[in-house]
Amino acid sequence: MAYKEKDTKKWSAQWFETTAKGEKKKRRKRGFETKREALEYERQKKLSSSRSMDMKLSEFMEVYFEDKQNELKDRTMKNKRYMMEQHIIPYFGEQMLSEITASQIIQWQNEMQTKGFSE
């Protein structure tokens, strides 16, 4: 739910997340210039917290990098992000995770091999 702060005249996004213990926690982020920005941020947070397959691959990549930022070194993160943005996102980025099939992945692998990339 997005709402406008009375004192700052900026928009805020508000949503609920379930913790590892199963408790619901209210979360809020403030300072958006428009209602649209606040609603988009809220939607992204809900998608990332639900971890469902009903998101685009490009959105999942952002969730993945958020989760891995404390585990991987900066150089590794840069390399992974570059490889994903150059080779995977252009091919699958706008597709929903639940819609990607094994045959599409095999076709993508074959295309990458014809370009001269190793397995």
Contacts in CASP RR format, 6 or more apart in sequence:
PFRMAT RR
TARGET T0000
AUTHOR 0000-0000-0000
METHOD contacts of the structure
MODEL  1
MAYKEKDTKKWSAQWFETTAKGEKKKRRKRGFETKREALEYERQKKLSSS
RSMDMKLSEFMEVYFEDKQNELKDRTMKNKRYMMEQHIIPYFGEQMLSEI
TASQIIQWQNEMQTKGFSE
1 13 0 8 1.000
1 14 0 8 1.000
1 15 0 8 1.000
1 42 0 8 1.000
2 11 0 8 1.000
2 12 0 8 1.000
2 13 0 8 1.000
2 14 0 8 1.000
2 32 0 8 1.000
2 35 0 8 1.000
2 38 0 8 1.000
2 39 0 8 1.000
2 42 0 8 1.000
3 11 0 8 1.000
3 12 0 8 1.000
3 14 0 8 1.000
4 10 0 8 1.000
4 11 0 8 1.000
4 12 0 8 1.000
4 35 0 8 1.000
5 11 0 8 1.000
5 12 0 8 1.000
5 30 0 8 1.000
5 31 0 8 1.000
8 30 0 8 1.000
8 31 0 8 1.000
10 30 0 8 1.000
10 31 0 8 1.000
10 32 0 8 1.000
10 33 0 8 1.000
11 31 0 8 1.000
11 32 0 8 1.000
11 33 0 8 1.000
11 34 0 8 1.000
11 35 0 8 1.000
11 37 0 8 1.000
11 38 0 8 1.000
12 28 0 8 1.000
12 29 0 8 1.000
12 30 0 8 1.000
12 31 0 8 1.000
12 32 0 8 1.000
12 38 0 8 1.000
13 28 0 8 1.000
13 29 0 8 1.000
13 32 0 8 1.000
13 38 0 8 1.000
13 39 0 8 1.000
13 41 0 8 1.000
13 42 0 8 1.000
13 45 0 8 1.000
14 26 0 8 1.000
14 27 0 8 1.000
14 28 0 8 1.000
14 42 0 8 1.000
15 26 0 8 1.000
15 27 0 8 1.000
15 28 0 8 1.000
15 42 0 8 1.000
15 45 0 8 1.000
15 46 0 8 1.000
15 49 0 8 1.000
16 24 0 8 1.000
16 25 0 8 1.000
16 26 0 8 1.000
16 27 0 8 1.000
17 24 0 8 1.000
17 25 0 8 1.000
17 27 0 8 1.000
17 45 0 8 1.000
17 49 0 8 1.000
18 24 0 8 1.000
18 25 0 8 1.000
18 49 0 8 1.000
19 25 0 8 1.000
27 45 0 8 1.000
29 38 0 8 1.000
29 41 0 8 1.000
29 45 0 8 1.000
32 38 0 8 1.000
32 41 0 8 1.000
44 59 0 8 1.000
44 62 0 8 1.000
47 54 0 8 1.000
47 55 0 8 1.000
47 59 0 8 1.000
47 63 0 8 1.000
48 59 0 8 1.000
48 62 0 8 1.000
48 63 0 8 1.000
48 66 0 8 1.000
51 63 0 8 1.000
53 96 0 8 1.000
53 97 0 8 1.000
53 98 0 8 1.000
54 96 0 8 1.000
54 97 0 8 1.000
54 98 0 8 1.000
55 63 0 8 1.000
55 96 0 8 1.000
55 97 0 8 1.000
56 93 0 8 1.000
56 94 0 8 1.000
56 95 0 8 1.000
56 96 0 8 1.000
56 97 0 8 1.000
57 88 0 8 1.000
57 89 0 8 1.000
57 92 0 8 1.000
57 93 0 8 1.000
57 94 0 8 1.000
57 95 0 8 1.000
57 96 0 8 1.000
57 97 0 8 1.000
57 100 0 8 1.000
58 89 0 8 1.000
58 93 0 8 1.000
58 94 0 8 1.000
60 97 0 8 1.000
61 84 0 8 1.000
61 88 0 8 1.000
61 89 0 8 1.000
65 77 0 8 1.000
65 80 0 8 1.000
65 81 0 8 1.000
68 77 0 8 1.000
68 80 0 8 1.000
69 77 0 8 1.000
72 80 0 8 1.000
87 112 0 8 1.000
87 117 0 8 1.000
88 108 0 8 1.000
91 108 0 8 1.000
91 111 0 8 1.000
92 100 0 8 1.000
92 104 0 8 1.000
92 108 0 8 1.000
109 119 0 8 1.000
113 119 0 8 1.000
END
